[in-house]
């Protein structure tokens, strides 16, 4: 039997190993402590870094603390945020491939109304989660009641402290489903939709080209979309 095919496979495999660098290390990323969109993206990034031989540890803490730890180098980076933080924090590098999307949706105990931007909420008492930049950027100085978690926002609304709450879509649906709250409705369309990106601290800048290439490959393969759809299917079946 000819050894030519075996030689070809060995050489080709060696070239692939050279083309995709492998890093024997562990990364610790901070992340918002409750948002379910981050659960999906954690799965995406675990697979992406696994392709590079890197183990991922995710430290879930409140949103403001997560960003501070990532920006100051107390962690290796932030699991996921909206674009633009690299201009506000010198220590952060944006990995330029969208790894997910967050939709902000409105829940209310009031009669339904049409959602058309933040201005459509001006007549209502609004609650949002503290530290989520997608919400902080959108409300343009509106008076809002801040809460530390999505669960707390629902509690405030049931207690008639607010009329509406704005929360990430997947998280809101999960809390509503597991809590058994009555008289709460989700309004359409979503208030906003933003692409989400992974950030690394400057000390890990050597990883940016490699993880960018892996994520581009996963995106073109449809793998990132498939991971999200699998998770939504899990939520629906529970």
Secondary structure, 3 states (H helix, E strand, C coil): CCCHHHHHHHHHHHHHHHHCCCCCEEEEEEEECCCHHHHHHHHHHHHHHHCCCEEEEEEEECHHHHHHHHHHCCCCEEEEECCCHHHHCCCEEECCCCCEEEEEEEEECCCCCCCCCHHHHCCCCEEEECCCHHHHHHCCCCCEEEECCHHHHHHHHHCCCCCEEEEEHHHHHHHHHHHCCCCCEEEEEEEEEEEEEEEEEHHHHHHHHHHHHHHHHHHHHCHHHHHHHHHHHHHHHC
